[in-house]
């Protein structure tokens, strides 16, 4: 596993409902800049009220983290856990978004590293999974640097601008990495 770049220019912390306005703005900026990389369309996300973001950041079993430059939220990520004795060992990395103006500063890598470390600290998670749209080479490269390996490909999972894209399913074992 690689180590994330120094987070000297930003601070990582847990997000909550009080961060909803900044989270919503960051998400919308990401959807506008990279519509091919995210599942919802910007138009759909614009219809979601602030209360939707507040509820999302307070959902039981989801751990949201943000990267802040001063008081400005510049990146976010979610660890989604599962209930039930038979499946609680597997969690997923979701909703990674970095301010389009702050790409390539190590924010995404720092958030992924933080999420992996947090998942390990929980003590019961053995593996992390995620999905990424095929062709999103920046995200694929980031996840591969952390050891996420593809285990499946879902054809035609995503429609954007009249073209269909496959969705990669990736997994990281926390036992071997």
C-alpha positions in Angstrom: 0.0 0.0 0.0 1.2 3.5 -0.7 1.1 6.4 1.8 -0.9 9.4 1.0 0.9 12.7 0.3 1.3 15.0 3.3 -2.0 16.7 4.2 -0.3 19.9 5.2 -2.6 22.1 3.3 -5.8 20.5 4.5 -7.3 18.9 7.6 -9.3 15.7 7.6 -12.3 15.2 9.9 -15.6 13.5 10.3 -18.6 15.2 8.5 -22.0 15.6 10.0 -25.3 17.4 9.2 -23.8 20.8 10.1 -21.6 20.3 7.0 -24.5 19.6 4.7 -24.4 23.0 2.8 -20.7 22.7 2.0 -21.1 19.0 1.1 -24.0 19.7 -1.2 -22.0 22.5 -3.0 -18.9 20.3 -3.3 -21.0 17.4 -4.7 -22.7 19.7 -7.2 -19.3 21.1 -8.4 -18.1 17.5 -8.9 -21.1 16.5 -10.8 -20.8 19.6 -13.1 -17.1 19.1 -13.7 -17.1 15.3 -14.1 -20.6 14.2 -15.1 -19.2 11.0 -16.6 -17.8 10.0 -13.3 -20.8 10.1 -11.0 -24.1 8.2 -11.1 -26.6 11.0 -10.6 -27.2 13.7 -13.2 -26.6 17.3 -12.1 -30.3 18.1 -12.8 -31.4 15.3 -10.4 -29.0 16.5 -7.7 -30.2 20.1 -8.0 -33.7 18.9 -7.1 -32.5 17.4 -3.8 -33.0 19.9 -1.0 -30.4 20.7 1.7 -32.3 18.3 4.0 -31.3 15.4 1.7 -27.6 16.2 2.3 -28.2 16.6 6.1 -29.9 13.2 6.2 -27.2 11.6 4.1 -24.4 12.8 6.4 -26.3 11.4 9.4 -27.2 8.0 8.0 -26.5 5.2 10.4 -23.7 2.9 9.3 -22.2 5.6 7.0 -19.0 7.3 8.1 -18.4 10.6 6.2 -15.0 12.3 6.1 -14.1 15.6 4.7 -10.9 17.4 3.8 -10.9 21.1 4.8 -8.7 23.9 3.7 -9.3 26.2 6.6 -13.1 26.2 6.8 -13.7 25.3 3.1 -14.7 21.7 2.3 -12.5 20.6 -0.6 -13.1 16.8 -0.6 -15.4 14.1 0.9 -15.6 10.4 1.1 -17.9 7.8 2.7 -17.4 4.4 4.3 -20.7 2.5 4.1 -20.9 -0.5 6.5 -23.4 -3.3 6.6 -25.5 -4.8 9.3 -25.8 -8.4 10.0 -23.4 -11.0 11.3 -22.9 -12.6 7.9 -22.0 -9.4 6.0 -20.7 -6.8 8.4 -17.1 -7.8 7.5 -17.5 -6.1 4.1 -17.9 -2.4 3.7 -17.7 -0.1 0.7 -15.9 3.1 -0.2 -18.4 5.5 -1.7 -18.9 9.0 -3.0 -15.3 10.2 -3.3 -15.4 13.8 -4.6 -12.7 16.4 -4.7 -13.2 20.1 -5.5 -12.6 20.4 -9.3 -10.2 23.3 -8.6 -8.2 21.2 -6.2 -7.5 18.1 -8.3 -4.0 16.5 -8.2 -3.2 18.0 -4.7 -3.3 14.7 -2.9 -6.7 15.3 -1.4 -8.3 12.2 -2.9 -5.4 10.0 -1.8 -5.5 11.4 1.7 -9.2 10.7 2.0 -8.8 7.2 0.7 -5.9 6.5 3.1 -7.9 7.9 6.0 -10.9 5.8 5.1 -8.8 2.6 4.9 -7.2 3.4 8.2 -10.6 4.1 9.8 -12.0 0.8 8.5 -9.1 -1.1 10.0 -9.6 0.7 13.3 -13.2 -0.5 13.5 -11.7 -4.0 13.9 -14.4 -6.0 12.2 -14.0 -5.0 8.5 -12.0 -7.5 6.4 -12.6 -6.0 3.0 -13.6 -2.9 1.2 -15.4 -2.8 -2.1 -16.1 0.1 -4.5 -17.4 0.7 -8.0 -15.9 3.0 -10.6 -17.0 3.7 -14.1 -14.7 2.1 -16.7 -12.7 4.8 -18.4 -12.4 7.0 -15.3 -8.6 6.5 -15.4 -7.8 9.0 -12.7 -10.0 7.2 -10.2 -8.9 3.7 -11.4 -5.2 4.7 -11.0 -5.8 6.1 -7.5 -7.6 3.0 -6.3 -5.0 0.7 -7.8 -2.3 2.5 -6.0 -4.0 1.5 -2.7 -4.3 -2.1 -3.8 -8.0 -2.2 -5.0 -8.2 -5.0 -7.6 -11.0 -5.5 -10.1 -13.1 -8.6 -9.6 -16.0 -7.8 -12.0 -17.2 -5.7 -14.8 -20.8 -4.7 -15.3 -21.4 -3.8 -18.9 -23.7 -0.9 -19.8 -24.1 0.1 -16.2 -24.0 3.8 -16.8 -25.5 6.0 -19.6 -24.0 9.4 -20.2 -24.5 11.6 -23.3 -25.9 8.7 -25.3 -23.0 6.4 -24.5 -23.0 3.4 -22.2 -20.1 2.7 -19.8 -19.2 -0.4 -17.9 -18.8 -0.2 -14.1 -15.8 -1.9 -12.5 -16.2 -3.7 -9.2 -13.1 -3.5 -7.1 -12.0 -5.0 -3.8 -9.3 -4.5 -1.2 -8.5 -7.1 1.4 -7.6 -5.4 4.7 -5.9 -8.7 5.8 -3.2 -8.6 3.1 -2.7 -4.9 2.4 
